[in-house]
Amino acid sequence: MDTNNNSHDNNSNTEDHDIVSFEDLHDNIDQPKKSSGKTSRKPGSRREKLRNHFLRSGIALSVIIIMYLTFVYSNIPFIEKWRTIYIETAMTTNSHQWLATWFIPDKIIAEVMQKYKDGKAAQKNLESNWDNVEDIVWSEEDMDFFNKFWELQSDSFYKYVKENPDLTKDGFNNLVIEDLDQKLHLKTSEGDALLVVDIPNNLLIVGVSGTGYQGKLAIVKESEQVFMAKSTALGSFGQEIDSFCETNNAILGINASGFVDPKGEGSGAEIKGCLVIDGVDYGSHHEEAAWKYFGVKEKDERMYISAYTPGMQEDYRWAMEFYPSLIIDGQSVVDGTYGMGIQPRSTIGQTKDGTMLLLVVDGRQTHSLGCTVADCSDIMLRYKAYQGMNLDGGSSSVMFYKGNFITSSSSVTGRGRYMPNAILVKAASDTTFKNKTDQSSDNSSDNENIIKAQPAN
């Protein structure tokens, strides 16, 4: 009985609770239900997440748009400088112009490239003439070792030679130091790394560097050792630089002329411009006025830069055509990027005393982005260049010395490109020297006094 009564009472209570007034229902709607221990989704939480997502995306997009507009249109000097360099670098390649045209307006690109065109126009009437330069007199005094190799007048070199007397026991003319890894930390008189001292071959190799670039400068004291060679199958295919050195018995070589290179896949078969070897032209004149004709004349072993005239090849031991000229009669004729951006580069120059300068700068790599043509001009002027010309660059730029690639080419193979011609250096023992004292003469009698002399300031 008690059980039934309790059960009845419970049922009665349940029925009472099931009866809900309108007011209670209204209150339940307005008030959130109390937590029953289970997590319930709050109304609007999904909408809140979406709203936050779109807000963040909108902010990121706005930042990207602002950065893009700033890069493309800003007149802030720093931004304008690097925008110009970026456009020039992209537009002066054969296969990467899309890096600029894809997102930079044509008008902006046109303004930048107009400077490139203006630079070419400025090259038209430039010509070297060696005014006010006396002929070189090859006296015994001129051949004094440290006068000839003035680049060695540095504290580090003096100290190293004094600490290693065996190096010069047979005289300075037999001195050979090869330190391409820079373990000796030798410096030139100009503060650059001294990598190779090869006195029997009248050769120094210097490591040069600057903001964003590294390269090698070969200094050849006797111009007769520098010559031009063409591919053994010119017109069909080119050769790589190591092959040029091997087939021509050369101790050092760098790339030279430009060539027809559709989509960056050319084989170096078809040269651009003249290619003169011993008075014979194996190329054809490039009609663009900015391109300069340059090379070494047979009569005086001097490098001349000028416009092309028919028949002029007969005066040249070697010659070629390219753009732009860098130094004319001791004066730089390029400024800044010259509309050509930052690239791997190769150049050639000559000093007043006939020394040839062969420069290769690495580029398009993490250790070296490349340099401007003005950077090349500055490097050669530092080593007294009186004339200077730009050579083909990009993935063709490479230097090879005694069986090794000593620069880092940006080509796919790392070996440079197949090229129609190359500028090479032969050993002194394989060279016939004109109007100069015997290359094997021994100047060792003055060596002791030279070593004790103080370095020039």
Secondary structure, 3 states (H helix, E strand, C coil): CHHHHHHHHHHHHHHHHHCCCHHHHHHHHHCCCCCCCCCCCCCCHHHHHHHHHHHHHHHHHHHHHHHHHHHHHCCCHHHHHHHHHHHHHHHCCCCCCHHHHCCCCHHHHHHHHHHHHHHHHHCCCCCCCCCCCCCCCCCCCCCCHHHHCHHHCCHHHHHHHHHCHHHHCCCHHHCEEECCCCCCCCECCCCCEEEEEEHHHCEEEEEEEECCEEEEEEEECCHHHEEEEECCCCCCCCECHHHHHHHCCEEEEEECCCECCHHHCCCCCCECCCEEECCEECCCCCCCCCCEEEEEECCCCCEEEECCCCCHHHHEEEEEEECCEEEECCEECCCCCCCCCCECEEEEEEECCCCEEEEEECCCCCCCCCECHHHHHHHHHHCCEEEEEECCCHHHCCEEECCEECCCCCCCCCCCCCECEEEEEECHHHCCCCCCCCCCCCCHHHHHHHHHCCCCC
